[in-house]
Amino acid sequence: MKITVIIMIFLLFTFGAILSQVDLPRISPNASISQTIGYTNISIVYCRPAVKEREIWGSLVPFEQVWRTGANEATTIQFNTDVLIEGNKVPAGRYSLFTIPNESEWVIILNKIDNQWGAFNYKKIDDILRFKVKPVQGNFTERLQFSFSNITDSSVDLYMNWEKIQISFRIEIDLIHQMHSKIKEAIASLPGRWQVYVECADAAADNGVFMDEAIQWIDKAISLGGGYVAYYGKARLLFKQNKLKEALIEIEKCREVGRIDSKWDTFVSRADLLEKQIKEKMK
């Protein structure tokens, strides 16, 4: 009899061990989304629990308690550059994204411990940011979902929807500062290529930034043999600065150099258009 009991216990433990090793699909499947703004990549990794006709808010997800903002592992958010979240500075890095839901107000938490199971080991001392948002009624969403919307060159809104609740917050970057750093890197790495200086000056003209520096860059391109392309770039910069007479002088230089170049015919229409825009503005 004792032998039989021992065998049964052994079989139960063995069966349990086998079950624990079976690769079954997660009830709340893994998901991830990412969005790039400027030079910044934003990534969310999370798990997607389902409503399954359950009462979610204040029940399955209690109010006034730290929530993993998903299922299984805590949701994470990652930035490869520094960002602003609702106006708060956040260094580049990967963070756990916790929330404290309530009926009228949610607390959003970024916590520096980025590898946690749920919120069981959450410690407030490890928070790098807390701020509040207002939940709103959204369309019914069976499985929790993160998404990006209102995307610009330097900002994006991150949304979370589950059941009929929606929360969101804005993420911003200092695109101009990032662009200036990239320009400096390019010039430092390829100081003898006029094309680099032209490209940097064009970017400045496109965005209306670094204009005084951009004139120096385009003059450098001219000195390195940038020819009619560089003169055109300088005319465009001066036009953007409303220095119209100076811009026309550079257009004429562009034509003088271009006329003796075999590729001028493919470029002349750009010079014609810029000259027309300058003269119209002078009227």
C-alpha positions in Angstrom: 0.0 0.0 0.0 2.8 2.4 0.9 4.6 1.6 -2.3 1.4 2.4 -4.3 1.0 5.8 -2.5 4.7 6.6 -3.2 4.3 5.7 -6.9 1.1 7.9 -7.2 2.9 10.8 -5.6 5.8 10.4 -7.9 3.5 10.2 -11.0 1.7 13.4 -9.8 5.0 15.4 -9.5 6.2 14.0 -12.8 3.0 14.9 -14.6 3.1 18.4 -13.1 6.7 18.9 -14.2 5.8 17.8 -17.7 2.8 20.2 -17.8 5.0 23.1 -16.7 7.3 22.5 -19.7 4.5 22.5 -22.4 4.8 25.5 -24.7 1.2 26.8 -24.7 0.1 30.1 -26.2 -0.2 33.0 -23.7 -3.7 33.9 -22.6 -2.6 37.6 -22.9 -0.4 37.5 -26.0 2.8 39.6 -26.4 2.7 42.7 -28.5 5.0 45.6 -29.5 4.7 48.9 -31.4 7.3 51.5 -32.3 7.3 55.0 -33.9 10.1 57.2 -35.0 9.9 61.0 -34.8 13.0 62.9 -36.0 15.9 60.7 -34.9 14.1 59.3 -31.9 12.6 55.8 -31.9 9.9 55.1 -29.3 9.1 51.4 -28.6 6.4 49.8 -26.4 6.5 46.2 -25.4 3.4 44.8 -23.6 0.9 42.0 -23.2 -2.8 42.2 -24.3 -5.3 41.0 -21.8 -8.9 40.6 -23.0 -12.2 41.8 -21.5 -14.0 38.5 -21.9 -17.2 40.0 -20.6 -15.6 40.8 -17.2 -15.8 44.0 -15.2 -12.5 45.6 -15.7 -12.1 49.0 -13.9 -12.3 48.9 -10.2 -12.7 45.1 -10.3 -10.2 43.1 -12.3 -8.0 46.2 -12.3 -8.5 47.7 -8.9 -8.6 51.5 -8.4 -5.8 53.2 -6.5 -3.3 50.4 -6.9 -0.2 50.2 -9.1 -1.0 48.3 -12.3 1.4 46.7 -14.8 -0.6 48.4 -17.6 -1.2 45.1 -19.3 -0.6 41.5 -18.3 2.3 39.2 -17.5 5.5 41.2 -17.5 5.2 44.9 -16.8 4.8 47.0 -19.9 8.0 48.8 -21.0 8.6 52.0 -23.0 12.0 52.8 -24.6 13.6 55.9 -26.1 16.9 56.0 -27.9 17.3 59.7 -27.2 16.2 62.1 -24.4 12.5 63.1 -24.7 9.9 65.3 -23.0 6.8 63.5 -21.7 4.0 66.0 -20.9 6.8 68.6 -20.6 8.9 66.5 -18.2 12.5 65.6 -19.2 13.2 61.8 -19.5 16.6 60.5 -20.4 17.1 58.0 -23.1 16.5 54.5 -21.8 14.1 51.6 -21.2 11.5 51.9 -18.4 8.6 50.0 -16.9 5.3 51.8 -17.6 3.0 51.5 -14.6 -0.2 53.2 -14.0 -2.5 53.9 -11.0 -6.1 53.9 -12.4 -9.0 55.8 -10.9 -12.4 56.9 -12.1 -11.5 60.5 -12.7 -7.7 60.6 -12.8 -4.8 58.2 -13.6 -1.2 58.4 -12.4 1.3 57.5 -15.1 4.6 56.1 -13.8 8.0 55.5 -15.5 10.1 53.2 -13.3 13.8 52.6 -14.0 13.6 48.8 -13.3 12.7 47.7 -16.8 12.4 43.9 -16.3 9.6 43.1 -13.8 6.9 40.5 -13.6 3.7 42.5 -13.0 3.9 45.1 -10.2 4.7 42.6 -7.4 8.3 44.0 -6.9 7.5 47.6 -7.8 9.2 50.2 -5.6 8.3 53.9 -5.8 11.9 54.8 -5.0 12.8 53.6 -8.5 10.4 55.9 -10.2 11.9 58.5 -12.5 8.6 60.2 -13.4 5.0 60.5 -12.2 2.3 62.6 -13.8 -1.5 62.6 -14.0 -3.9 62.3 -17.0 -7.6 62.2 -17.4 -9.3 59.0 -18.6 -11.9 59.5 -21.3 -14.6 57.2 -22.8 -13.4 55.5 -26.0 -14.6 52.9 -28.4 -14.9 49.4 -26.9 -11.6 47.6 -27.3 -11.6 43.9 -26.4 -7.9 43.5 -26.0 -5.7 46.2 -24.4 -4.1 48.2 -27.2 -1.3 50.9 -27.4 -1.2 53.1 -30.4 0.5 56.3 -31.7 -1.5 59.3 -33.1 -1.1 63.0 -34.0 2.4 62.4 -35.3 4.6 65.4 -36.2 8.3 65.8 -36.9 8.9 66.4 -33.3 6.0 65.0 -31.3 3.5 62.1 -31.0 0.7 61.1 -28.7 0.7 57.7 -27.1 -2.7 56.1 -26.5 -3.8 53.2 -24.4 -7.3 51.7 -24.9 -9.0 48.9 -23.1 -12.7 48.2 -22.6 -14.2 51.6 -22.9 -11.4 53.6 -21.3 -8.8 55.6 -23.1 -5.8 57.5 -21.7 -3.1 59.3 -23.6 0.0 61.5 -23.2 2.3 63.5 -25.4 6.0 62.7 -26.2 8.2 65.4 -27.7 11.8 65.7 -28.8 14.1 68.6 -29.4 14.4 68.0 -33.1 16.4 71.2 -33.9 19.0 70.4 -31.3 19.3 66.8 -32.6 19.6 68.0 -36.2 22.3 70.5 -35.3 24.3 67.7 -33.6 23.9 65.5 -36.6 25.1 68.3 -38.9 28.1 68.9 -36.7 29.0 65.2 -36.8 28.7 65.1 -40.6 30.9 68.1 -41.1 33.5 66.8 -38.7 33.6 63.4 -40.3 33.7 64.6 -44.0 35.3 68.1 -43.8 36.6 68.1 -47.4 33.3 67.2 -49.3 31.4 70.2 -50.5 28.3 68.1 -50.9 28.0 67.7 -47.1 28.1 71.5 -46.6 25.4 72.0 -49.3 23.2 69.3 -47.7 23.6 70.9 -44.3 22.8 74.4 -45.6 19.8 73.1 -47.5 18.4 71.5 -44.2 18.9 74.8 -42.5 17.0 76.6 -45.2 14.2 74.1 -45.2 13.6 74.5 -41.5 14.6 78.1 -41.1 17.2 77.4 -38.5 21.0 78.0 -38.0 20.9 80.5 -40.8 24.1 82.4 -39.9 26.0 79.1 -39.6 24.4 77.9 -42.8 25.9 80.8 -44.7 29.4 79.7 -43.4 28.7 76.2 -44.5 27.6 77.2 -48.0 30.6 79.5 -48.4 32.8 76.5 -47.5 31.0 74.5 -50.2 31.7 77.2 -52.7 35.4 77.3 -51.8 35.6 73.5 -52.1 34.3 73.6 -55.7 30.5 73.2 -55.2 29.9 75.2 -58.3 26.4 76.2 -59.4 24.8 73.9 -56.8 26.5 75.8 -54.0 25.7 79.2 -55.4 22.1 78.2 -55.8 22.1 77.0 -52.1 23.5 80.4 -51.0 20.9 82.3 -53.1 18.2 80.2 -51.4 19.5 80.9 -47.9 19.7 84.6 -48.6 16.1 84.5 -50.0 15.0 82.8 -46.7 16.7 85.6 -44.8 14.8 88.2 -47.0 18.1 89.5 -48.4 16.7 89.7 -51.8 19.3 91.8 -53.7 22.1 89.6 -52.4 20.1 86.5 -53.4 19.8 87.7 -57.0 23.6 88.3 -57.2 24.1 84.6 -56.1 21.6 83.4 -58.7 23.6 85.2 -61.4 26.8 83.5 -60.2 24.9 80.2 -60.3 24.0 80.8 -63.9 27.6 81.9 -64.9 29.1 78.7 -63.5 26.2 76.5 -64.6 26.3 77.5 -68.3 29.7 75.8 -68.8 28.6 72.6 -67.0 27.2 69.7 -69.0 24.6 69.0 -66.3 23.3 72.5 -66.2 20.2 71.8 -68.4 18.9 69.4 -65.7 19.2 72.1 -63.0 18.4 75.4 -64.7 14.6 75.1 -64.0 15.3 75.3 -60.2 17.4 78.5 -60.7 14.6 80.0 -62.9 12.0 79.2 -60.2 14.0 80.7 -57.4 14.8 83.8 -59.4 11.1 84.3 -60.1 10.2 83.9 -56.4 12.8 86.5 -55.4 11.7 89.0 -58.0 8.0 88.5 -57.0 8.9 89.2 -53.4 10.8 92.4 -54.4 7.7 93.9 -56.0 
